[in-house]
Amino acid sequence: MPALDLDRAWDLHPRVSVRPEPFGALLYHFGTRRLSFLKDRTLLAVVQSLAEHPTVRAACTSVGIDDAALPRYERALATLAQSSMVVERTP
């Protein structure tokens, strides 16, 4: 799986809907009709805050993810990028 560049800006795809749930959230992509389950409320917080930050790293830091936990979230976000749930922000 290609790595997600933490030092670039990413956003939730405009055709993705987020439905918070007690376990985390459901993400539904209206273009691809794919459904993803987020079972981590911290990951949900990162995904929801991507648009507010200049980089993925800044979004992660803003929700309290430290350097030791960062690789785990980087992998999760890379999986979301692979399924087009999140996309790199274009200038």
N, C-alpha and C positions, 0 to 999 in steps of 0.2 A: 504494500500500500504506500503510495507517495506520501511524504511528510507534508504537514501543513506548516507553512512559514509563520511562526508566531510573531514575527516583526512586520507583518503586513496587515492591512485592514481587510476584514471579512464582515459579511452581513448575513442575516437570515435571508434566504431566497424570497423574493417578493410574492411568490405563489405558494409559500409555506404558511400554514396555519398552526399555531401553537395552542394546545389545550392543556392547561395545568391540571394535574391529577394528584391525589394524595401520595402516590409513589414517585412522582416526578412530572412527566408530561407526555403527551402524544403529539407528534409532529406529522402533519399530513401535507404532502406536496400535490397540489391540484394539477400540475402539469404532468408529472410522471405517475401519479396515483399511488405513490409509495407512502408507507406509514412507518414511522420510527418511534420507538419507545425510549424515553430518557428516564432511567431509573435512579437518577442522581439529581437532587435539587440544586446542587452547586453547579453542575453542568447546565441545567436549565437557566440558572442566573447568568452564566457566561453567555449562553446563546441569546438571551433576551437583552443583554447589555452590549453586544457586539457593535451595534450602530452608534453607540455613544462614545466609543473609544477609537483612538487612531490605530491601534494594533490589537491582535488577539492577546498578546502578552499583557497589555494594559487592562483589557477586559478581565483576564484571569486574576490579575493582581487586585483589581477593584472588588472582587468578591471573596478575597482572602486566600487564594490559592498560592502556596509557597513554592519555592524552587524544587523541593523534594517531590511534591505532588504534581508538578507541571507536566511531566512526560505522560502521565495517565490521561490528563485532560487533552493534551495534544493529540494522543492516539484517538480518543473519542471524537474530537472535532475533525480529525482527518477522515474518520469513517463517515461523519455527517457531510463532509465536503465531497467525498467519493459518491455519495448518493444525491448530491446537489441540494441538500437541505440548507447548507450554508455555501455562499459563493464569495469569491474574492471581490472586494469593492473596486470598482473602476473609477479612475479620477474624473 
